[in-house]
């Protein structure tokens, strides 16, 4: 029998898998250019939260968007095609594109993490976030811009671990 916790965890993981592709919906949506600020932001996950019953999926979608945007923060060159574009206003330019992608990646990851801890009991939330972490490593290992994110995450984890051990 599938318990409510299992169902919620599976919905979070399904949302994560879907969320990894949400920013690139701009390739198929009409009248939206690549790296649109509409799809390359936390906005799609926030819109899902307008309906409370979609909270479990929105949690995973936010996490997937956050991981995708983190990788997009490290393009080969932040010029032209790689810059974020605002509807009817054009490119944000190089510096503001980095700010946009970084801020939205952090915001999406924070939103997904907070939702996961709110909708799942602690052991289930830890398990779901652990599975998201493994999925993130797999995604980032094969995605352009993924290796710098993995390196920064590992460095941050190592620094945090050393600081914790000193206390």
N, C-alpha and C positions, 0 to 999 in steps of 0.2 A: 504494500500500500504506500502511495506517495503522500508524505506528510506535507502540511502547509510550508514548513521550512524548506523541504526539498524543492517544492514547486517554486517558491520565491527564489531560492539559489539558482535554479535552472533558468528562470526568467531573467535574472541578473546576468548570467553567463550568455544567454542568447542575445540579450541587449548589448552586451560588450562586443560580441562577434559582429553584430549589425552596426554598432557604433563606429567600429574601425573603418567602415566604408562610407559613413554619412558625409564626411567632408568632401569626398569625391563625387557626390551626387551632382556637383556642379558640372560634371562632364556630360550628364544626360538631361539636366533640366533646361528647358528652353529659356532664353533671355537671361541666363546666368553665366558669367564667365568663370574660367578656372581661378581658383583661390578667391572665390567670392567670400566677402565678410559674412554673408548670410549662412553659408554652410561651414566655413572655417571658423566657427565660434561655438560657444556653449549654448547659443540660442536654440538649436533644435531640441536639446535635452530640456531646456527650460520650458519650451512650448509644450512638450509632453507632460510636464508637471501641471499644466492647466486642468488636466483630468486626473484626479487623485488615483483612480484605478490603474493608471499607467505608471505609477511611481516605481514599481519593480523593474519595468523595462527601461524607464528613464534613467535609473541608477546605472545600469549596464551601458546604456547608450552614452551617458556622460563619461564613463570611464574609457570607453572605446574612442570617443572623440578626443579626449585628453591625450591618450597615447598617440593617436594619429597626428594631432597638432604638435606634440613634442617632437616627433620625427620631422614634420614639415618645418620646424624651426631651424633645421640644419640642411638647407638646400646646397647644391653645388655652388650656386651664386644667387644672391637675393637681388635679382634684376628681372625686369619684364614679366615673364610668365610665372615666376616664383613669388612675386609680390602680391599682397592681399589687395583686393579691389572692393571698393564701396559701390553699392548700386548708384548709378547716375553721377558718381563723382570721380571714378577712376582709381588709380593705384594710390595706396597709402605711402608709397616710396619704401626705400630699403629699411631705414631705421624704424619707422612706425610699423612696418610689417613684422619685424622681429618682436617688437613690443606687443603687437596684437596677438601673434601666434603664441608667444610665451605666456601672456596674461590669460588668454582663453584656455590654453592647455592646463595651466595651474587651476584656474577656476573650474574647469570641467572635472579634473581629477579630485579636487576638493569636494565638489558637489556629489560626485559618485561615491566617494568615501564616506561622507556624512550620511547620505541616504542608505548606504549598505549597513552602517552601524545602527541606523534608526529602524530599518525594516526587518533586520535579522538578529536573532539572539547572538551573543558574542561568539560562541564557537562556530556557528554557521556563517557569520559575517567574516570571521578570520579565514574560514575555509574558502568562501566565495572570493574574497580578495586575494587569497593565495593562488587560486586558480586563475584569476585575472592577471596576477603577476606573472605566472608561467606563460599564459597566452601572450602577454605583453612582450616578454623576452623573445618568444618565437616570432612574433610579428616584427619586432624591431631588428632582429638578427637578419632578416631578409628584405628590409625596407630601406630605401635611400634615406639617409639621415638618422637611421636607427642606432648605428654604432656609437655616435657621440652621446646619445641619450643613455645608452647602456653604460658607457664609461662614466658619465656624470653621476648616474644613479649609484654605480658601484663605489665611486669615490665618496659620495655623500654618505653611503651606508658605512664605509670603512671609517670615515671621520666620526660619524655618530657612534659607532661601536667603540672606538678608542676613547671618546669622551665619556661614554657610559662606564667603561672599565676603570677610568681614573677616579670616578666618584665613590 
